[in-house]
Amino acid sequence: MAALAASWGLISIVAAAVELEAEPLAFLRLAIGAVTVGVLAVAIGGPASLDPQGRLGALAALGAIHGAHWVLFFEAVKLGSVALASITFYTAPLFLAVVAPLVLRERLSRIALVALVPGALGVALVALTGSDGGRFSLVAVAAGVGSAATYALFVVGSKRLLRARLDPLALTFWDTAVGAVVVAPLLLGAGRVLPRSTGDWAAVLTLGAVFSGLATLVYAIVLRRITAQTAGILTFLEPVAAVVLAAFLLSQGIGVGTVVGGAFVVVAGVIVIALEAEELDPGTAYRQ
């Protein structure tokens, strides 16, 4: 999960570089992801691996939440900045720390709550010191917080379905496919739906096939073995990765505040990785 979170640091950078509005970007990401997982599922386990097992309604709701999440996140990137999208989206672990114990009946993790403090402080430092001078509008902030809330609902919904023994292939396929269908009507108000340049097409295909298809599938597989609260805390690694990657790929400098913030985030992740399994009953946390 930590490795996935770090790799997600590329998402906001790629999205900011693509000359498309949030709605078509979200649609293409989800649609390409659904096709990728569908082909992979048929190749590995045949069409039966995509059986929703009577849970199509729950999968449809999950897909709608997923679609809303990506539209809101890309809106925060496009209307504000990568930094703004990061600092607002990473209120998601706060939502998860409260909602997961109530909905999933997970034991309230004291380790997760403790890790929230350095994690939240670190994300704030990374986002603010790594800012590219973006526009901090109320609409962009609302979009970022909305993306955090929908992400928390997505994690909780995914966890419930995985607990019910739904195949991660089926979950990922229906989730991304329904998400694309839900976002599709928003394309009517978009100025342009398809990328123009070869570079933009490569970026969109990467977002869809790798970060929406394969990464979401691996996320579902890993989520079966850790608590939703742990998953939320470990995603704090993404904004740190985004700043580091931006420094290497976009030649953006890294300030002292960013280094300090990154250290706080890494500490939060290490706390969860090292102590979470010991706090919960052995063999229980990883079956949830």
Summary of the structure (lengths in Angstrom):
residues: 288
radius of gyration: 18.1
end to end distance: 15.3
largest distance: 53.0
contacts: 1090
relative contact order: 0.22
helix: 79%
strand: 0%
